[in-house]
Amino acid sequence: MADLNIGSMVVEVNGGGSPVLMVHGLGGNSNSFHTLMDALEKFRVIRPDLPGAGRSSFRPGLSSLVKMADLMKSVLTALGEKNCHLVGHSMGTLICQLIAVRFPSMVKSLTLFGPMLEPPIEARSALKERAEKIRKGGIAEVADIISSNSISPKSKSDNPVVSAFVRESILNQNPQGYATHCEALGKSKAVEHDLIQCPTLLVVGDADQVTSMEMARSLSTKIFNSRIEILKDVGHWPLIENSVKSKELLLEHINFIEGMKGE
């Protein structure tokens, strides 16, 4: 494993083989995907901390998901990668969709956990209010709310470590970076989904209160070459709430694409 500094970002790079770029969501970091790593031993896994998240320093002016998608392209270019699998969680699924639309030749496949179409109107207002609260020093309150509301009741009762993980991930965010990401997500718009041509896997929990089942199904109808998998008793953090099934689905998807490439 190597930790690389690319621009303002810290990027974890593991292994060799076909590249897999993982883009975390709001309040996440490269560690959001740690539960998947043992399934990807044969791949070169690239996990950036977005600017202002995790170990990456805050970068003023990075106020849109389009700019974050461009940064992900710069990461791949810096590492000499021209074509890779993309894996995203939550806000990261929107960034992955942007990459697939803006730089289609660089994308072999999409795997989107907690996939988003675009924030609904009420969510946009809530994200703006959350950013204001964070800037006033309210990150602990936000962490408590998110860690309680974004995972399923079964995960909370059967595996309370999940809630603790989510809370700790948010508490460790750079407040200015987290607030900026809230605003960027709140302003984001749906991409032109008919421009996404790569095979796409959508993984959604049936208890997800962030990505509704309706939103996930709508996204599935808009992306031509896509399929949806629904995880029972799982909220918005399937990578943590049901890591076994998440690994299984991801590996099946990208191995299928790699097999097609070899035919």
PyMOL commands that set and color helices and strands:
alter all, ss='L'
color gray80, all
select helices_A, chain A and resi 30-39+65-78+91-102+104-106+121-135+139-149+153-158+161-171+175-187+193-195+213-222+238-241+243-262
alter helices_A, ss='H'
color red, helices_A
select strands_A, chain A and resi 2-6+9-14+19-23+44-48+84-89+107-113+200-205+226-231
alter strands_A, ss='S'
color yellow, strands_A
deselect
rebuild
show_as cartoon
